[in-house]
Amino acid sequence: MSLHHRYHHLAFDYLVLSLILLTCLFSFTKTSGSSDKQVQIGLITAFSYWGWGIFHHLHEGDLHWKIVIEYSTFALFGFAIIWFLLAMR
């Protein structure tokens, strides 16, 4: 794969990730006042982030268990923070 093609591929991947996260952030803020919906959006965000990471590294050809564990940990940690903060309201 040429360097030019690789750059555009990575740019597209990160654009998709940005759109996923921005959509989830927008949805999260639009549902303020409804903790149940915000928890659901947090869960969707965590699964989307995890899925994007797995797909990205699978497509790059460097998917290993360490990477799966890393994305799983960050997704669970992010969701746990959201859940904890909403439970403290």
C-alpha distance (Angstrom), angle and dihedral (degrees) to the residues before:
residue distance angle dihedral
M1 . . .
S2 3.80 . .
L3 3.77 120.0 .
H4 3.81 90.5 -116.4
H5 3.82 92.5 52.9
R6 3.80 91.7 45.3
Y7 3.82 91.6 51.4
H8 3.82 91.8 53.0
H9 3.80 91.1 45.7
L10 3.81 91.7 53.0
A11 3.80 91.8 44.1
F12 3.81 89.9 53.1
D13 3.82 92.0 47.5
Y14 3.79 92.3 51.9
L15 3.80 91.5 44.4
V16 3.81 88.5 56.1
L17 3.82 90.9 48.5
S18 3.81 90.5 49.1
L19 3.80 91.6 50.5
I20 3.81 91.5 49.2
L21 3.80 92.7 50.3
L22 3.81 94.6 43.0
T23 3.81 91.6 49.0
C24 3.78 90.6 50.6
L25 3.81 91.6 46.3
F26 3.81 91.3 49.9
S27 3.81 91.2 47.8
F28 3.80 91.0 47.2
T29 3.80 92.7 53.3
K30 3.81 93.0 44.0
T31 3.80 90.5 56.6
S32 3.79 95.9 50.5
G33 3.77 109.1 145.7
S34 3.80 92.8 37.0
S35 3.78 106.4 86.5
D36 3.82 93.3 179.1
K37 3.81 92.1 57.3
Q38 3.79 91.5 44.4
V39 3.80 90.8 52.8
Q40 3.81 89.1 50.7
I41 3.80 90.8 50.0
G42 3.81 89.4 48.2
L43 3.80 89.6 53.0
I44 3.81 91.6 47.7
T45 3.80 89.2 49.2
A46 3.81 91.9 50.9
F47 3.82 92.6 49.1
S48 3.81 91.6 44.7
Y49 3.80 92.0 51.0
W50 3.80 91.0 46.7
G51 3.80 92.5 47.5
W52 3.78 92.9 46.7
G53 3.81 91.3 51.0
I54 3.79 93.4 49.3
F55 3.81 92.5 46.6
H56 3.80 92.5 45.8
H57 3.80 94.5 51.8
L58 3.80 92.7 40.9
H59 3.80 89.0 54.2
E60 3.80 90.9 46.0
G61 3.81 89.6 51.7
D62 3.80 95.2 -124.6
L63 3.79 102.0 99.9
H64 3.81 111.5 141.7
W65 3.79 134.0 161.7
K66 3.80 90.1 -102.5
I67 3.80 89.8 60.6
V68 3.82 92.4 47.2
I69 3.80 89.6 51.2
E70 3.81 91.3 46.7
Y71 3.82 94.1 52.2
S72 3.80 90.8 42.8
T73 3.80 91.2 51.6
F74 3.80 94.4 49.0
A75 3.81 92.4 45.5
L76 3.81 92.5 49.2
F77 3.80 92.8 43.9
G78 3.81 92.0 49.5
F79 3.79 91.9 48.1
A80 3.81 91.4 46.7
I81 3.80 90.8 54.0
I82 3.81 91.7 50.5
W83 3.80 92.4 45.9
F84 3.82 92.6 47.4
L85 3.81 94.3 47.9
L86 3.80 92.3 47.7
A87 3.82 91.1 47.5
M88 3.81 90.0 53.1
R89 3.83 92.7 58.7
